[in-house]
């Protein structure tokens, strides 16, 4: 067992995976709960899915729960989705359930990857490819390049559909807003869990040809309230986004 052989194995297999995902059915920016749920449902339908997560670990804000109390709350409407991912739910009151935040995101990540979605961590989406008024791909780079402010050219990935699941910052939508002027990112309002959760369903949609939005990014684009540490709407939003993207791809 020689060290350079171990290095060779890592480089070869990773390079093969990256090359095979330069042309995908769905490119998802952000590996939080809504993006991973979407990736799972798309991959289950046999689609090639790449998730680009700029941080070291996928999960977004879910592992931290509320203010680092690593439990989360889900409402009854999301129970069936949570149970599909094997998340253990404990009934609380008023139609609410609690779950271990680490278990929840671990289960979602595991099932998304096992379904066939490929998560590329430490890679962020810094731009999009637009052709004839439609988003047709994403431009990616190592997140370390961005952090270090290095002048390193990115690479492009062709995609049948693109999903902004980058959370509060709605980073991909802001890029399209800046490049086209035809998409307006309103910015999320102050926390109001009930209204924010209800708004997520309507806000999960195609916001520009080829570009979809889900999760916290959806509410930020639409100007709806943020929700806090309740995650049922995030799961439902990811599932809805997958359905919308699947319809788009099959036209």
N, C-alpha and C positions, 0 to 999 in steps of 0.2 A: 504494500500500500504506500505509494509514493505521493508526496504532497502535490507535485505538479500534475499528476494524473487526476487528483481530486479537483484541482483548479480547472483542468481541461474539461472534465465532465460537467462542471457548473457552467462554464462559458459556452460549451457546445449546445447543451440542452436549452439554456436560456435564449441563446441566439436563434435556435430553431423555433422556439415559441414566439419570439418577437417577430421574426420574419413571417410566420404563418398568420399573425394577427395584424399585418399591415393593411389588410383588406378584410373588413368585417361587416356583418349585418348591423351591429349596434356598437357604438363607442360610447361608453358611459364615463363621464367626468365626475369623480367622487365615489369613494367606496364606503359611504355611510350606510345606514340601514335601508333607506329608500332606494338608493342606487343598487345595493346588493340584492334586495328583494326583486327589483326589476330584472337584474341580470339572471337571477334564478329562474324566473318564469319564462324569459326569452330562451335561455339555454335548454330548459325542459322541452321546448318546442323545436329543438334541433338547430337553433340559430347560433352563429358564431358571434360571441360577445367578448369584448375587451373592456375591462374596468381600469381606469387610470386613477390611482390614488396617490396624491402628493406626499402623504405622511408615511412613516415607517410601517404603521399597522393600520389595517382597515377598521372601520367602525364609527368614524365621525365622533359625535358627542355621546353616543349611547353608552360606551363602557364607563363613563364617569357618572352616569345617572343624573341626579339633581345635586349640584354643588358638591360633588365627589362622594355623596351617599350612593353607592353603586347599586341602587335599585331603581326600577322604572315603573311607570304606570301605563296600562293600556285599558281602553274601554271595550265593552262587550262586543261592539261591531267588528273589532279586529281579532277577536278570540280565535276564530277558525284559521286565520292566516298564521297567527302565532303558533298555534298547535301544529300546523303543517310543518313548521320548522323545528318542532320538538321542544319548544320553550315551555318550561314549567310555570303555570300560572297559579297564583294564590288569590282567591276571591277576597275582595276588601269590602266595599259597600257601594251602593249607588250605581251598580253596573260597572264598577272599576275592578281591575285586577293588578296585582303587583308581580314583578318578575325580577330575577337576578340579572342585572345589566350585562355582566360578563358572559353568563350562560346564553343570554339572548343573542348578543352579537356574534358569539362563537358559533352558535347553531346556524344563524343566518349565513355567515361566511362559509362555513363548512358545506352546507347544502348547495350554495351558489357555485362553489368550486367543483364539488362532486357532480353537479348537473352539467358541467362543461364550460362554465364561464371562466375566463382567465383574468386574474387580478395582477396588474403590474403596479406594485407599490413603488414609492419614491419617484414617480413620474407624474408630472402635472400637465394639464392642457393649457397652453399659453396663447393659442390662437385657433381659428377655424379656417377651413377651406370653403369658399363660397363660389358656386358656378351657376350662372344664369338665375340668380335670385334664390338659390337653395343651398343650404349647408350640406356639403358632400363629404366632409371629413374633419379631422382635428389635427392640430399641430402640437406636438408634445416635446417635452424636454425633461431632463433630470431636475427634480426639485432642488437638489444641491446647487445646481447652476443658478437658479433664481435666488436662492438664499445668499450665495457668494457674489451675486451681481457680475457673473462672468459673461463675457461676450462669446457665447457658444451657439452656433446655429442649431435649430431644432430639426426634427423629422416629422413627416406627415403620415397620417393613417387615413385611408379611404374608408368611408362608412355609409351604409345604406340609411341609417338614422343615427342621430346624436342625442344624448340625454344630458342635460345639466342637472346633476345631483350634488352640486358643490355647497349646498347649505346656505346659510345667511347671506353670503357674499354673491351668490348667483353669478359666478365668475364668467361662465361661457356666455350667458345672456348679456352681460355687460360688454363683452367683446363684440357681440353682434350688434348691440345698441350703438356702440362707438363706430363700428365699421359701416353700418348701413343707415342708421338714423330712423329706421322703420320699426324698431322694437324699443319700447319704453320700459325700463326697470324702475318701478315706483319706489321700492324700498319697503321693508317690513315695518309695520306699526308696533306699538308697545304690546307687551304680553297680555293676551286674553285667550286662555286655553280653549274655552268652549267655542268661541267664534273662529279662532284659528284652525281648530280641528275640522270644523264644518266647512270652512272655506277651502281646505286642501283638495277636496274632491273636485270642485269646480276649477280650481287653479292648476290642477295637473292636466296638461294639454300640450298641443303643438303650438308654440308661440311664434315660430318663424318656419317657413318651409324646410323640413328636414330636422328641425331642432325642437326637442321636447323638454319639458321641465317637470320635476317632481320634488316632493319633500319640502324642506325649508326654502329651497330656491324658488319653488312655485309660489309660495306666499310672499316672498320678497319681490318677485317680479310683479305680482298683482297688487301689492300694497296692502296685504292683509296682516292681521296680528301674528306675532310669534306665539308658540304654544308652550314652551317650557319643557319639563321632563316627562311629558306624556307622549307616547310613541306609537299609539295605535294608528293615527292618521298617516304616519310615515310609512308603515307597512302597507296600508291600503293604497296610498299614493303610488308606491313602487309597483304594486300589482296592477293598478289602473294604467300606469305609464307603459308597462309591458304590453297590455292589450292594445293600446293605441298605436304603439310602434309596430306591433305585429300586423295590424290592419294596414298600416302605411306600406310596409314591406311587401304585402301580398297584393297590392293594387296592380 
